[in-house]
């Protein structure tokens, strides 16, 4: 480690403390079978080379107490591309990075190719985004304390705050499902196209804590978004899979936007005003007017007003204005996604 890295690490852990364990390992086995107390752990092996990332983080979580620090290193997608020489050749770089993305990023998500991918790569040199690594840490019971990059290598400092979620439904592919509150308060699964990196849903509070909200109602400087995700959101293309919810009778094209099950204040207001008597919609009056889920009382009142004044003309108007780009969708308050 260089002096700069050492100085950075010592901001968070005492490297001379025998209970601060500095390792370079990619297997949970070495953590589970370590003899001695671990008050903090620094792993110098890149997360990109860990075959079972969540199991590794969970193993550390099991060995340390609440408040303990774990520091991990990894190389992000952007850093990897910047350090490769082929990235300086205009035509070849696009071809190379496209093939690399398809094999190292998409193949592990396709049924039948996942085993072949890990047989060939042994889980090494995985393409990981900053959002995915930080999100995995949060899903495994840690909170993000700090993030820094030294000469293309990223350091994430995390603190244990709880036990892991063990979420078997963590979204990873291009299409994912979200639990939302539907008609009469029934929980439904709503479909969307991925516009963010995997595990981004765990980083909402962290991102808002960094930069707050932009004027559009979306998180400011949201690194969780993929380049194509920004385009999809601009034209509402990420909402298209919800047409399947419409066909199944769970949603309507127009109606109150389905909220998260943990948005208690909004749910109570909607119940009080009778907004759950209709199916939720892909768009509605609140979205057209730019009213988001961070203002639950106003949102519930607007939903009720839309239901009370609904007509065929109004229904079509909401759809046309949405297609033309009015509103900004589903920004939610703290804890949402």
C-alpha positions as CSV (number, residue, x, y, z in Angstrom):
1,X,0.0,0.0,0.0
2,X,1.2,3.5,-0.7
3,X,1.4,6.2,1.9
4,X,-1.8,7.9,0.6
5,X,-3.8,4.6,0.9
6,X,-2.4,3.9,4.4
7,X,-3.2,7.4,5.6
8,X,-6.8,7.0,4.2
9,X,-7.3,3.6,5.9
10,X,-6.0,5.0,9.3
11,X,-8.8,7.5,9.2
12,X,-11.2,4.7,10.0
13,X,-9.2,1.9,11.6
14,X,-6.1,1.5,13.7
15,X,-3.9,-0.7,11.5
16,X,-1.6,-1.6,14.5
17,X,-4.5,-2.9,16.5
18,X,-4.3,-6.8,16.6
19,X,-8.1,-6.9,16.3
20,X,-8.0,-5.0,13.0
21,X,-7.5,-7.8,10.5
22,X,-5.9,-6.9,7.1
23,X,-6.3,-9.7,4.6
24,X,-6.3,-10.4,0.9
25,X,-8.8,-13.1,0.4
26,X,-11.7,-14.0,-1.9
27,X,-13.3,-16.8,0.1
28,X,-15.8,-16.6,3.0
29,X,-14.1,-19.7,4.4
30,X,-11.0,-17.7,5.5
31,X,-13.2,-15.2,7.3
32,X,-15.4,-17.9,9.0
33,X,-12.3,-19.8,10.2
34,X,-10.2,-17.0,11.3
35,X,-8.9,-17.6,14.9
36,X,-9.3,-14.4,16.9
37,X,-11.6,-11.5,17.4
38,X,-12.2,-9.2,14.5
39,X,-13.1,-5.6,15.5
40,X,-12.5,-4.3,11.9
41,X,-11.5,-5.9,8.6
42,X,-9.6,-4.5,5.6
43,X,-9.7,-6.8,2.6
44,X,-7.2,-5.8,-0.1
45,X,-8.4,-8.5,-2.5
46,X,-10.6,-6.9,-5.1
47,X,-14.3,-7.6,-4.8
48,X,-14.2,-8.1,-8.6
49,X,-12.5,-11.5,-7.9
50,X,-14.9,-12.8,-5.3
51,X,-17.1,-15.5,-6.6
52,X,-19.8,-15.3,-4.0
53,X,-19.8,-11.6,-3.1
54,X,-22.8,-11.5,-0.8
55,X,-21.8,-14.7,1.0
56,X,-18.4,-13.0,1.7
57,X,-20.0,-9.9,3.1
58,X,-22.4,-11.9,5.1
59,X,-19.5,-13.9,6.6
60,X,-17.9,-10.7,7.8
61,X,-21.2,-9.5,9.1
62,X,-21.5,-12.7,11.2
63,X,-18.0,-12.3,12.7
64,X,-18.1,-8.6,13.7
65,X,-20.2,-6.6,16.2
66,X,-22.5,-3.7,15.3
67,X,-20.4,-0.6,14.7
68,X,-17.5,-2.6,13.3
69,X,-15.8,-1.3,10.2
70,X,-15.2,-3.3,7.0
71,X,-13.1,-1.8,4.1
72,X,-13.1,-3.4,0.7
73,X,-11.4,-2.6,-2.6
74,X,-12.7,-2.9,-6.2
75,X,-12.3,-1.6,-9.7
76,X,-15.4,0.1,-11.2
77,X,-16.6,-0.2,-14.8
78,X,-15.4,3.3,-15.7
79,X,-12.0,2.9,-14.0
80,X,-11.5,-0.4,-15.9
81,X,-12.2,1.2,-19.2
82,X,-10.0,4.2,-18.5
83,X,-6.9,2.0,-17.7
84,X,-7.2,-0.3,-20.7
85,X,-5.0,0.8,-23.7
86,X,-7.6,-0.4,-26.1
87,X,-9.9,2.3,-24.7
88,X,-7.8,4.9,-26.5
89,X,-8.5,3.5,-30.0
90,X,-11.8,5.1,-31.2
91,X,-13.3,2.3,-33.3
92,X,-11.9,-0.8,-31.6
93,X,-12.8,0.4,-28.1
94,X,-16.6,0.4,-28.9
95,X,-16.4,-3.1,-30.3
96,X,-14.3,-4.4,-27.5
97,X,-16.3,-2.9,-24.6
98,X,-19.6,-4.1,-26.3
99,X,-18.3,-7.7,-26.5
100,X,-16.9,-7.5,-23.0
101,X,-20.2,-6.1,-21.6
102,X,-22.2,-8.9,-23.3
103,X,-20.0,-11.7,-21.9
104,X,-19.0,-10.3,-18.5
105,X,-22.1,-8.4,-17.7
106,X,-25.1,-9.9,-19.5
107,X,-24.1,-13.6,-19.7
108,X,-24.2,-14.2,-15.9
109,X,-27.8,-13.1,-15.9
110,X,-29.0,-15.4,-18.7
111,X,-30.3,-18.8,-17.7
112,X,-28.1,-21.5,-19.1
113,X,-25.1,-19.2,-19.6
114,X,-24.4,-18.4,-15.9
115,X,-22.7,-21.7,-15.1
116,X,-20.6,-21.6,-18.3
117,X,-19.6,-18.0,-17.5
118,X,-18.4,-18.9,-14.0
119,X,-16.7,-22.1,-15.3
120,X,-14.7,-20.0,-17.7
121,X,-13.9,-17.0,-15.5
122,X,-13.9,-18.7,-12.1
123,X,-15.6,-15.5,-10.9
124,X,-12.6,-13.4,-11.5
125,X,-12.4,-9.9,-13.1
126,X,-16.1,-9.3,-12.8
127,X,-17.5,-6.1,-14.1
128,X,-18.9,-4.2,-11.2
129,X,-20.3,-0.7,-10.8
130,X,-19.8,1.5,-7.8
131,X,-23.6,1.3,-7.2
132,X,-23.6,-2.5,-7.2
133,X,-20.7,-2.9,-4.7
134,X,-22.1,-0.3,-2.3
135,X,-25.6,-1.7,-2.7
136,X,-24.5,-5.2,-1.9
137,X,-22.8,-3.9,1.2
138,X,-26.0,-2.3,2.4
139,X,-28.1,-5.4,1.6
140,X,-25.6,-7.4,3.8
141,X,-26.2,-5.2,6.9
142,X,-23.7,-2.4,6.5
143,X,-24.0,1.3,6.0
144,X,-21.7,3.3,3.8
145,X,-19.3,5.5,5.7
146,X,-17.0,6.7,2.9
147,X,-15.9,6.1,-0.7
148,X,-12.6,7.1,-2.3
149,X,-10.6,6.2,-5.3
150,X,-6.8,5.9,-5.6
151,X,-5.2,5.5,-9.1
152,X,-8.2,3.6,-10.4
153,X,-8.8,1.4,-7.3
154,X,-11.9,2.2,-5.3
155,X,-12.2,1.9,-1.5
156,X,-15.5,1.5,0.2
157,X,-15.7,2.0,4.0
158,X,-18.8,0.3,5.6
159,X,-20.0,-0.1,9.2
160,X,-22.1,-3.0,10.4
161,X,-25.6,-1.8,11.6
162,X,-27.7,-4.9,11.4
163,X,-27.9,-8.5,10.2
164,X,-28.1,-9.1,6.4
165,X,-31.4,-9.0,4.5
166,X,-30.8,-12.4,2.8
167,X,-33.0,-11.1,0.0
168,X,-33.4,-13.9,-2.5
169,X,-35.3,-11.6,-4.8
170,X,-32.6,-9.0,-5.2
171,X,-33.0,-7.6,-8.7
172,X,-30.2,-8.1,-11.2
173,X,-31.6,-8.6,-14.7
174,X,-33.0,-6.1,-17.1
175,X,-36.6,-6.7,-15.9
176,X,-37.4,-6.5,-12.3
177,X,-40.4,-6.6,-9.9
178,X,-41.3,-4.3,-7.1
179,X,-43.8,-4.8,-4.3
180,X,-46.5,-2.0,-4.4
181,X,-49.8,-1.3,-2.8
182,X,-52.7,-1.9,-5.2
183,X,-56.5,-1.6,-5.2
184,X,-58.1,-2.1,-1.7
185,X,-54.6,-2.1,-0.2
186,X,-53.6,-5.4,-1.8
187,X,-49.9,-5.9,-2.4
188,X,-49.1,-6.5,-6.0
189,X,-45.8,-7.0,-8.0
190,X,-45.2,-4.2,-10.5
191,X,-42.8,-4.6,-13.4
192,X,-40.2,-2.2,-14.7
193,X,-37.2,-2.1,-17.0
194,X,-34.0,-1.6,-15.2
195,X,-32.6,1.9,-15.4
196,X,-30.2,1.5,-12.5
197,X,-27.3,-0.7,-11.7
198,X,-28.0,-3.9,-9.7
199,X,-28.6,-3.4,-5.9
200,X,-29.3,0.3,-6.5
201,X,-32.5,0.0,-4.5
202,X,-30.5,-0.3,-1.3
203,X,-28.8,3.1,-1.8
204,X,-31.7,5.6,-2.0
205,X,-31.0,7.1,1.5
206,X,-27.3,7.2,0.8
207,X,-27.6,9.0,-2.5
208,X,-30.1,11.5,-1.0
209,X,-27.8,12.1,1.9
210,X,-24.9,13.0,-0.4
211,X,-26.6,15.5,-2.7
212,X,-30.3,15.8,-1.9
213,X,-32.9,16.2,-4.6
214,X,-32.6,18.0,-8.0
215,X,-35.3,20.4,-9.2
216,X,-36.8,17.6,-11.3
217,X,-37.7,15.7,-8.1
218,X,-35.1,13.0,-8.8
219,X,-32.0,12.5,-6.6
220,X,-29.2,14.9,-7.6
221,X,-26.1,13.4,-9.3
222,X,-27.5,9.9,-9.0
223,X,-24.6,7.5,-9.9
224,X,-27.0,4.6,-9.7
225,X,-28.4,5.4,-13.1
226,X,-27.0,3.6,-16.2
227,X,-26.4,5.7,-19.4
228,X,-29.3,4.0,-21.2
229,X,-31.5,4.3,-18.1
230,X,-31.4,8.1,-18.3
231,X,-32.8,7.9,-21.8
232,X,-35.4,5.4,-20.9
233,X,-36.6,7.5,-17.9
234,X,-36.8,10.6,-20.0
235,X,-39.4,9.0,-22.3
236,X,-41.0,6.8,-19.7
237,X,-39.9,3.6,-21.5
238,X,-39.0,1.9,-18.2
239,X,-42.7,1.9,-17.4
240,X,-43.7,-0.1,-20.4
241,X,-43.6,-3.5,-18.6
242,X,-46.4,-2.3,-16.4
243,X,-48.7,-2.8,-19.4
244,X,-48.6,-6.4,-18.3
245,X,-50.0,-5.4,-14.9
246,X,-52.7,-3.5,-16.8
247,X,-53.5,-6.6,-18.9
248,X,-53.7,-8.7,-15.7
249,X,-56.2,-6.2,-14.2
250,X,-53.9,-5.1,-11.4
251,X,-53.3,-1.6,-12.8
252,X,-54.9,0.9,-15.2
253,X,-53.2,3.3,-17.6
254,X,-54.4,6.2,-15.5
255,X,-54.8,6.2,-11.8
256,X,-52.9,6.9,-8.5
257,X,-49.3,5.7,-8.8
258,X,-48.8,2.5,-6.7
259,X,-46.8,3.3,-3.5
260,X,-44.4,1.3,-1.4
261,X,-45.8,-0.9,1.4
262,X,-43.7,1.0,3.9
263,X,-45.0,4.5,2.9
264,X,-47.3,4.5,5.9
265,X,-48.3,8.2,5.9
266,X,-49.3,8.1,2.2
267,X,-51.2,4.8,2.7
268,X,-53.2,6.2,5.6
269,X,-54.1,9.4,3.7
270,X,-55.2,7.4,0.7
271,X,-57.3,5.1,2.9
272,X,-58.9,8.1,4.6
273,X,-59.8,9.7,1.3
274,X,-60.8,6.5,-0.5
275,X,-58.1,6.5,-3.1
276,X,-57.7,2.8,-2.9
277,X,-61.1,2.2,-4.4
278,X,-59.6,2.2,-7.9
279,X,-56.7,0.4,-9.5
280,X,-53.4,2.2,-9.5
281,X,-52.1,3.7,-12.7
282,X,-49.0,4.1,-14.8
283,X,-49.7,7.9,-14.8
284,X,-52.2,10.3,-13.4
285,X,-53.0,13.9,-12.4
286,X,-50.3,14.0,-9.7
287,X,-47.6,13.0,-12.1
288,X,-48.7,15.6,-14.7
289,X,-48.6,18.3,-12.0
290,X,-45.2,17.2,-10.7
291,X,-46.5,16.1,-7.3
292,X,-44.4,13.3,-6.0
293,X,-44.5,10.8,-3.1
294,X,-42.5,12.9,-0.8
295,X,-45.6,15.0,-0.2
296,X,-48.1,12.3,0.9
297,X,-51.0,14.5,2.0
298,X,-51.0,16.6,-1.1
299,X,-50.5,13.5,-3.3
300,X,-53.5,11.7,-1.7
301,X,-55.7,14.8,-2.1
302,X,-54.7,15.1,-5.8
303,X,-55.4,11.4,-6.4
304,X,-58.8,11.8,-4.9
305,X,-59.5,14.8,-7.0
306,X,-58.5,12.9,-10.1
307,X,-60.8,10.0,-9.2
308,X,-63.7,12.4,-8.5
309,X,-63.4,14.2,-11.8
310,X,-62.4,11.3,-14.0
311,X,-63.9,11.2,-17.5
312,X,-63.0,9.7,-20.9
313,X,-61.6,13.1,-22.0
314,X,-59.6,13.5,-18.8
315,X,-58.3,9.9,-19.1
316,X,-57.0,10.5,-22.6
317,X,-55.6,13.9,-21.6
318,X,-53.4,12.4,-18.9
319,X,-52.1,9.8,-21.3
320,X,-51.2,12.4,-24.0
321,X,-49.5,14.7,-21.6
322,X,-47.5,11.9,-20.2
323,X,-46.3,10.8,-23.6
324,X,-45.4,14.5,-24.3
325,X,-43.1,14.5,-21.3
326,X,-45.1,16.1,-18.5
327,X,-44.3,15.3,-14.9
328,X,-41.4,13.4,-13.5
329,X,-42.7,10.1,-12.1
330,X,-42.2,8.5,-8.7
331,X,-39.8,10.3,-6.5
332,X,-40.3,9.0,-3.0
333,X,-39.4,10.1,0.4
334,X,-36.7,8.7,2.7
335,X,-36.5,4.9,2.6
336,X,-38.2,4.6,-0.8
337,X,-37.0,3.7,-4.2
